[in-house]
């Protein structure tokens, strides 16, 4: 059930990273100066016009990125925008889990992403 207008196609993506020992500060720098800066730039120049919410949280060497987009297409545009940052992050961390939440019709558009990241999907009810 959608309780807010405009959320009918919203997709939420939650990847969890485990950072290699001794690399936490370097990963924080990638988060702030890489991912977050690139998303802000993408919102400003409309490359990420569908980004609704984006931030990182951490506990020790575990980092979680909480992301929300107005559609599957907006999430795909984000992944293109941050491709270089993902590659840099994966030099010092690994994605240990990923979740995708949204309406089944949008999740169906992300089957390649689900396969490549081994993401667990949660369809709206």
N, CA and C atoms as an extended XYZ file, in Angstrom:
375
Properties=species:S:1:pos:R:3:atomname:S:1:resname:S:1:resid:I:1 pbc="F F F"
N         0.836       -1.181        0.000 N   UNK     1
C         0.000        0.000        0.000 CA  UNK     1
C         0.879        1.241        0.000 C   UNK     1
N         0.619        2.155       -0.895 N   UNK     2
C         1.340        3.422       -0.960 CA  UNK     2
C         0.576        4.448       -0.142 C   UNK     2
N         1.275        5.089        0.793 N   UNK     3
C         0.598        6.062        1.649 CA  UNK     3
C         1.023        7.498        1.366 C   UNK     3
N         1.964        7.699        0.449 N   UNK     4
C         2.380        9.044        0.084 CA  UNK     4
C         2.345        9.167       -1.440 C   UNK     4
N         1.789       10.258       -1.913 N   UNK     5
C         1.713       10.484       -3.350 CA  UNK     5
C         3.111       10.526       -3.950 C   UNK     5
N         3.275        9.935       -5.106 N   UNK     6
C         4.554        9.947       -5.793 CA  UNK     6
C         5.469        8.784       -5.455 C   UNK     6
N         5.057        7.932       -4.553 N   UNK     7
C         5.911        6.803       -4.141 CA  UNK     7
C         5.594        5.510       -4.880 C   UNK     7
N         4.710        5.569       -5.841 N   UNK     8
C         4.260        4.356       -6.522 CA  UNK     8
C         5.375        3.602       -7.231 C   UNK     8
N         6.437        4.301       -7.624 N   UNK     9
C         7.542        3.654       -8.332 CA  UNK     9
C         8.862        3.750       -7.554 C   UNK     9
N         8.836        4.249       -6.336 N   UNK    10
C        10.068        4.458       -5.569 CA  UNK    10
C        10.797        3.140       -5.309 C   UNK    10
N        12.131        3.213       -5.462 N   UNK    11
C        13.000        2.071       -5.226 CA  UNK    11
C        14.015        2.471       -4.148 C   UNK    11
N        14.182        1.597       -3.164 N   UNK    12
C        15.151        1.823       -2.095 CA  UNK    12
C        16.243        0.769       -2.228 C   UNK    12
N        17.476        1.228       -2.196 N   UNK    13
C        18.641        0.352       -2.355 CA  UNK    13
C        19.520        0.490       -1.113 C   UNK    13
N        19.900       -0.640       -0.516 N   UNK    14
C        20.676       -0.621        0.726 CA  UNK    14
C        21.844       -1.609        0.624 C   UNK    14
N        22.980       -1.159        0.065 N   UNK    15
C        24.164       -2.018        0.064 CA  UNK    15
C        24.935       -1.873        1.379 C   UNK    15
N        25.510       -2.968        1.841 N   UNK    16
C        26.324       -2.973        3.057 CA  UNK    16
C        27.747       -3.356        2.676 C   UNK    16
N        28.687       -2.516        3.086 N   UNK    17
C        30.104       -2.713        2.779 CA  UNK    17
C        30.861       -3.124        4.035 C   UNK    17
N        31.771       -4.060        3.888 N   UNK    18
C        32.714       -4.386        4.950 CA  UNK    18
C        34.077       -3.911        4.480 C   UNK    18
N        34.676       -3.003        5.252 N   UNK    19
C        35.926       -2.366        4.871 CA  UNK    19
C        37.104       -3.151        5.439 C   UNK    19
N        38.154       -3.276        4.631 N   UNK    20
C        39.356       -3.991        5.065 CA  UNK    20
C        39.980       -3.293        6.276 C   UNK    20
N        40.634       -4.095        7.114 N   UNK    21
C        41.279       -3.583        8.311 CA  UNK    21
C        42.260       -2.460        7.957 C   UNK    21
N        42.193       -1.384        8.736 N   UNK    22
C        43.087       -0.252        8.533 CA  UNK    22
C        42.671        0.696        7.425 C   UNK    22
N        41.505        0.464        6.802 N   UNK    23
C        41.071        1.275        5.662 CA  UNK    23
C        39.806        2.104        5.933 C   UNK    23
N        39.370        2.146        7.198 N   UNK    24
C        38.108        2.840        7.516 CA  UNK    24
C        38.170        4.318        7.150 C   UNK    24
N        39.240        4.996        7.511 N   UNK    25
C        39.330        6.437        7.203 CA  UNK    25
C        39.380        6.671        5.696 C   UNK    25
N        40.075        5.822        4.988 N   UNK    26
C        40.121        5.946        3.528 CA  UNK    26
C        38.740        5.731        2.923 C   UNK    26
N        37.982        4.784        3.477 N   UNK    27
C        36.634        4.532        2.961 CA  UNK    27
C        35.712        5.712        3.272 C   UNK    27
N        35.845        6.284        4.469 N   UNK    28
C        35.048        7.476        4.800 CA  UNK    28
C        35.318        8.584        3.787 C   UNK    28
N        36.577        8.750        3.414 N   UNK    29
C        36.939        9.780        2.433 CA  UNK    29
C        36.277        9.490        1.084 C   UNK    29
N        36.264        8.219        0.679 N   UNK    30
C        35.593        7.854       -0.568 CA  UNK    30
C        34.098        8.153       -0.470 C   UNK    30
N        33.508        7.892        0.683 N   UNK    31
C        32.077        8.170        0.872 CA  UNK    31
C        31.771        9.654        0.695 C   UNK    31
N        32.538       10.499        1.417 N   UNK    32
C        32.249       11.937        1.422 CA  UNK    32
C        32.727       12.623        0.150 C   UNK    32
N        33.991       12.415       -0.197 N   UNK    33
C        34.561       13.130       -1.344 CA  UNK    33
C        34.249       12.455       -2.675 C   UNK    33
N        33.857       11.190       -2.617 N   UNK    34
C        33.515       10.455       -3.830 CA  UNK    34
C        32.023       10.350       -4.028 C   UNK    34
N        31.412        9.382       -3.353 N   UNK    35
C        29.987        9.107       -3.546 CA  UNK    35
C        29.102       10.332       -3.284 C   UNK    35
N        29.188       10.891       -2.091 N   UNK    36
C        28.265       11.974       -1.723 CA  UNK    36
C        28.482       13.198       -2.602 C   UNK    36
N        29.743       13.554       -2.859 N   UNK    37
C        30.018       14.693       -3.735 CA  UNK    37
C        29.474       14.452       -5.140 C   UNK    37
N        29.646       13.239       -5.638 N   UNK    38
C        29.186       12.913       -6.990 CA  UNK    38
C        27.654       12.949       -7.067 C   UNK    38
N        26.983       12.470       -6.020 N   UNK    39
C        25.514       12.507       -6.006 CA  UNK    39
C        25.025       13.949       -5.957 C   UNK    39
N        25.635       14.780       -5.110 N   UNK    40
C        25.239       16.195       -5.040 CA  UNK    40
C        25.431       16.864       -6.397 C   UNK    40
N        26.551       16.598       -7.033 N   UNK    41
C        26.815       17.142       -8.360 CA  UNK    41
C        25.771       16.631       -9.357 C   UNK    41
N        25.443       15.340       -9.265 N   UNK    42
C        24.454       14.748      -10.164 CA  UNK    42
C        23.059       15.318       -9.980 C   UNK    42
N        22.714       15.641       -8.742 N   UNK    43
C        21.415       16.275       -8.486 CA  UNK    43
C        21.404       17.677       -9.099 C   UNK    43
N        22.505       18.407       -8.932 N   UNK    44
C        22.592       19.774       -9.456 CA  UNK    44
C        22.539       19.811      -10.975 C   UNK    44
N        23.203       18.846      -11.642 N   UNK    45
C        23.228       18.891      -13.112 CA  UNK    45
C        22.189       17.966      -13.762 C   UNK    45
N        21.286       17.445      -12.937 N   UNK    46
C        20.153       16.623      -13.382 CA  UNK    46
C        20.527       15.205      -13.805 C   UNK    46
N        21.797       14.803      -13.656 N   UNK    47
C        22.178       13.418      -13.965 CA  UNK    47
C        21.539       12.457      -12.965 C   UNK    47
N        21.228       12.983      -11.769 N   UNK    48
C        20.586       12.175      -10.729 CA  UNK    48
C        19.304       12.849      -10.250 C   UNK    48
N        18.523       13.331      -11.189 N   UNK    49
C        17.302       14.049      -10.818 CA  UNK    49
C        16.305       13.171      -10.068 C   UNK    49
N        16.450       11.856      -10.143 N   UNK    50
C        15.528       10.958       -9.460 CA  UNK    50
C        15.969       10.539       -8.069 C   UNK    50
N        17.085       11.078       -7.589 N   UNK    51
C        17.562       10.734       -6.248 CA  UNK    51
C        16.698       11.439       -5.208 C   UNK    51
N        16.122       10.654       -4.306 N   UNK    52
C        15.246       11.191       -3.264 CA  UNK    52
C        15.982       11.287       -1.929 C   UNK    52
N        16.864       10.326       -1.663 N   UNK    53
C        17.552       10.250       -0.364 CA  UNK    53
C        18.846        9.465       -0.552 C   UNK    53
N        19.936        9.934        0.105 N   UNK    54
C        21.224        9.253       -0.048 CA  UNK    54
C        22.114        9.574        1.138 C   UNK    54
N        22.530        8.557        1.888 N   UNK    55
C        23.505        8.780        2.960 CA  UNK    55
C        24.150        7.473        3.398 C   UNK    55
N        25.280        7.620        4.085 N   UNK    56
C        26.005        6.488        4.652 CA  UNK    56
C        25.923        6.531        6.174 C   UNK    56
N        25.875        5.347        6.786 N   UNK    57
C        26.048        5.212        8.225 CA  UNK    57
C        27.133        4.157        8.435 C   UNK    57
N        27.762        4.170        9.620 N   UNK    58
C        28.802        3.182        9.855 CA  UNK    58
C        28.850        2.754       11.313 C   UNK    58
N        29.356        1.564       11.499 N   UNK    59
C        29.644        1.004       12.812 CA  UNK    59
C        30.906        0.177       12.641 C   UNK    59
N        32.005        0.655       13.229 N   UNK    60
C        33.274       -0.032       13.042 CA  UNK    60
C        33.673       -0.018       11.578 C   UNK    60
N        33.903       -1.197       11.002 N   UNK    61
C        34.293       -1.263        9.594 CA  UNK    61
C        33.134       -1.663        8.678 C   UNK    61
N        31.904       -1.550        9.184 N   UNK    62
C        30.717       -1.829        8.382 CA  UNK    62
C        30.034       -0.515        8.023 C   UNK    62
N        29.830       -0.317        6.742 N   UNK    63
C        29.184        0.892        6.234 CA  UNK    63
C        27.922        0.489        5.486 C   UNK    63
N        26.847        1.221        5.740 N   UNK    64
C        25.586        0.989        5.040 CA  UNK    64
C        25.222        2.257        4.289 C   UNK    64
N        24.901        2.103        3.033 N   UNK    65
C        24.430        3.227        2.229 CA  UNK    65
C        22.926        3.063        2.064 C   UNK    65
N        22.180        4.079        2.464 N   UNK    66
C        20.722        4.060        2.328 CA  UNK    66
C        20.358        5.029        1.210 C   UNK    66
N        19.739        4.483        0.176 N   UNK    67
C        19.467        5.248       -1.033 CA  UNK    67
C        18.010        5.082       -1.438 C   UNK    67
N        17.397        6.146       -1.903 N   UNK    68
C        16.031        6.065       -2.420 CA  UNK    68
C        15.955        6.852       -3.731 C   UNK    68
N        15.259        6.268       -4.687 N   UNK    69
C        15.117        6.856       -6.025 CA  UNK    69
C        13.662        6.802       -6.448 C   UNK    69
N        13.265        7.722       -7.313 N   UNK    70
C        11.859        7.754       -7.705 CA  UNK    70
C        11.476        6.649       -8.689 C   UNK    70
N        12.469        5.878       -9.166 N   UNK    71
C        12.174        4.777      -10.090 CA  UNK    71
C        13.414        3.898      -10.261 C   UNK    71
N        13.225        2.746      -10.883 N   UNK    72
C        14.342        1.866      -11.219 CA  UNK    72
C        15.297        2.572      -12.172 C   UNK    72
N        14.767        3.324      -13.114 N   UNK    73
C        15.612        4.052      -14.070 CA  UNK    73
C        16.504        5.058      -13.356 C   UNK    73
N        15.991        5.707      -12.316 N   UNK    74
C        16.801        6.669      -11.553 CA  UNK    74
C        17.932        5.960      -10.820 C   UNK    74
N        17.686        4.775      -10.285 N   UNK    75
C        18.751        4.003       -9.638 CA  UNK    75
C        19.809        3.609      -10.667 C   UNK    75
N        19.389        3.189      -11.840 N   UNK    76
C        20.350        2.845      -12.891 CA  UNK    76
C        21.210        4.059      -13.259 C   UNK    76
N        20.585        5.233      -13.365 N   UNK    77
C        21.334        6.458      -13.683 CA  UNK    77
C        22.361        6.753      -12.585 C   UNK    77
N        21.980        6.524      -11.339 N   UNK    78
C        22.908        6.722      -10.223 CA  UNK    78
C        24.118        5.806      -10.364 C   UNK    78
N        23.889        4.544      -10.664 N   UNK    79
C        24.993        3.588      -10.751 CA  UNK    79
C        25.967        3.954      -11.872 C   UNK    79
N        25.456        4.506      -12.954 N   UNK    80
C        26.326        4.992      -14.026 CA  UNK    80
C        27.139        6.182      -13.505 C   UNK    80
N        26.480        7.075      -12.788 N   UNK    81
C        27.118        8.296      -12.277 CA  UNK    81
C        28.251        7.992      -11.299 C   UNK    81
N        28.114        6.961      -10.481 N   UNK    82
C        29.111        6.674       -9.438 CA  UNK    82
C        29.971        5.446       -9.764 C   UNK    82
N        30.011        5.036      -10.996 N   UNK    83
C        30.758        3.834      -11.369 CA  UNK    83
C        32.226        3.888      -10.924 C   UNK    83
N        32.892        5.003      -11.152 N   UNK    84
C        34.309        5.124      -10.758 CA  UNK    84
C        34.471        5.035       -9.249 C   UNK    84
N        33.532        5.626       -8.513 N   UNK    85
C        33.597        5.587       -7.053 CA  UNK    85
C        33.380        4.169       -6.529 C   UNK    85
N        32.475        3.431       -7.162 N   UNK    86
C        32.242        2.037       -6.769 CA  UNK    86
C        33.528        1.240       -6.952 C   UNK    86
N        34.170        1.402       -8.088 N   UNK    87
C        35.409        0.663       -8.352 CA  UNK    87
C        36.482        0.995       -7.318 C   UNK    87
N        36.602        2.274       -6.970 N   UNK    88
C        37.584        2.689       -5.972 CA  UNK    88
C        37.237        2.103       -4.598 C   UNK    88
N        35.976        2.136       -4.236 N   UNK    89
C        35.538        1.602       -2.935 CA  UNK    89
C        35.808        0.102       -2.841 C   UNK    89
N        35.591       -0.606       -3.934 N   UNK    90
C        35.762       -2.060       -3.912 CA  UNK    90
C        37.226       -2.496       -3.881 C   UNK    90
N        38.134       -1.551       -3.996 N   UNK    91
C        39.550       -1.865       -3.801 CA  UNK    91
C        39.867       -2.081       -2.318 C   UNK    91
N        39.063       -1.458       -1.430 N   UNK    92
C        39.347       -1.555        0.006 CA  UNK    92
C        38.161       -2.086        0.809 C   UNK    92
N        37.115       -2.501        0.115 N   UNK    93
C        35.921       -3.007        0.802 CA  UNK    93
C        35.224       -4.015       -0.097 C   UNK    93
N        34.297       -4.746        0.495 N   UNK    94
C        33.462       -5.642       -0.299 CA  UNK    94
C        32.003       -5.398        0.085 C   UNK    94
N        31.125       -5.641       -0.861 N   UNK    95
C        29.695       -5.570       -0.571 CA  UNK    95
C        29.304       -6.921        0.002 C   UNK    95
N        28.899       -6.920        1.283 N   UNK    96
C        28.566       -8.182        1.950 CA  UNK    96
C        27.079       -8.500        1.868 C   UNK    96
N        26.265       -7.501        1.606 N   UNK    97
C        24.842       -7.743        1.377 CA  UNK    97
C        24.257       -6.522        0.673 C   UNK    97
N        23.111       -6.735        0.062 N   UNK    98
C        22.399       -5.644       -0.594 CA  UNK    98
C        20.913       -5.957       -0.593 C   UNK    98
N        20.127       -4.930       -0.392 N   UNK    99
C        18.673       -5.071       -0.416 CA  UNK    99
C        18.096       -4.074       -1.408 C   UNK    99
N        17.071       -4.508       -2.102 N   UNK   100
C        16.287       -3.645       -2.991 CA  UNK   100
C        14.842       -3.731       -2.557 C   UNK   100
N        14.224       -2.572       -2.331 N   UNK   101
C        12.825       -2.506       -1.916 CA  UNK   101
C        12.062       -1.678       -2.944 C   UNK   101
N        10.844       -2.093       -3.242 N   UNK   102
C        10.029       -1.312       -4.159 CA  UNK   102
C         8.905       -2.131       -4.741 C   UNK   102
N         8.123       -1.516       -5.619 N   UNK   103
C         7.058       -2.269       -6.283 CA  UNK   103
C         7.657       -3.321       -7.225 C   UNK   103
N         7.007       -4.446       -7.327 N   UNK   104
C         7.538       -5.536       -8.149 CA  UNK   104
C         7.816       -5.092       -9.577 C   UNK   104
N         6.970       -4.228      -10.108 N   UNK   105
C         7.160       -3.767      -11.491 CA  UNK   105
C         8.490       -3.027      -11.658 C   UNK   105
N         8.942       -2.302      -10.632 N   UNK   106
C        10.233       -1.616      -10.690 CA  UNK   106
C        11.382       -2.587      -10.414 C   UNK   106
N        11.174       -3.493       -9.467 N   UNK   107
C        12.215       -4.485       -9.171 CA  UNK   107
C        12.520       -5.332      -10.399 C   UNK   107
N        11.486       -5.635      -11.184 N   UNK   108
C        11.669       -6.437      -12.398 CA  UNK   108
C        12.611       -5.759      -13.392 C   UNK   108
N        12.689       -4.441      -13.344 N   UNK   109
C        13.570       -3.692      -14.246 CA  UNK   109
C        15.027       -3.732      -13.789 C   UNK   109
N        15.268       -4.297      -12.614 N   UNK   110
C        16.608       -4.306      -12.030 CA  UNK   110
C        17.199       -5.706      -11.929 C   UNK   110
N        16.731       -6.627      -12.766 N   UNK   111
C        17.169       -8.019      -12.642 CA  UNK   111
C        18.678       -8.178      -12.827 C   UNK   111
N        19.294       -7.390      -13.718 N   UNK   112
C        20.748       -7.474      -13.896 CA  UNK   112
C        21.479       -7.033      -12.633 C   UNK   112
N        21.017       -5.958      -12.027 N   UNK   113
C        21.611       -5.466      -10.787 CA  UNK   113
C        21.460       -6.500       -9.682 C   UNK   113
N        20.293       -7.085       -9.581 N   UNK   114
C        20.026       -8.095       -8.554 CA  UNK   114
C        20.969       -9.276       -8.725 C   UNK   114
N        21.147       -9.715       -9.962 N   UNK   115
C        22.013      -10.862      -10.253 CA  UNK   115
C        23.466      -10.543       -9.921 C   UNK   115
N        23.963       -9.394      -10.375 N   UNK   116
C        25.362       -9.040      -10.187 CA  UNK   116
C        25.721       -8.776       -8.726 C   UNK   116
N        24.802       -8.251       -7.959 N   UNK   117
C        25.087       -7.910       -6.563 CA  UNK   117
C        24.529       -8.930       -5.584 C   UNK   117
N        23.867       -9.934       -6.104 N   UNK   118
C        23.241      -10.921       -5.227 CA  UNK   118
C        22.328      -10.227       -4.213 C   UNK   118
N        21.596       -9.223       -4.685 N   UNK   119
C        20.719       -8.446       -3.810 CA  UNK   119
C        19.446       -9.206       -3.474 C   UNK   119
N        19.007       -9.040       -2.275 N   UNK   120
C        17.737       -9.606       -1.836 CA  UNK   120
C        16.649       -8.558       -2.123 C   UNK   120
N        15.539       -9.012       -2.692 N   UNK   121
C        14.479       -8.067       -3.048 CA  UNK   121
C        13.297       -8.175       -2.080 C   UNK   121
N        12.673       -7.036       -1.871 N   UNK   122
C        11.484       -6.935       -1.034 CA  UNK   122
C        10.448       -6.141       -1.809 C   UNK   122
N         9.379       -6.810       -2.230 N   UNK   123
C         8.331       -6.157       -3.021 CA  UNK   123
C         7.298       -5.505       -2.116 C   UNK   123
N         6.847       -4.320       -2.550 N   UNK   124
C         5.791       -3.626       -1.809 CA  UNK   124
C         4.531       -4.473       -1.767 C   UNK   124
N         3.799       -4.359       -0.698 N   UNK   125
C         2.513       -5.058       -0.573 CA  UNK   125
C         1.382       -4.081       -0.653 C   UNK   125
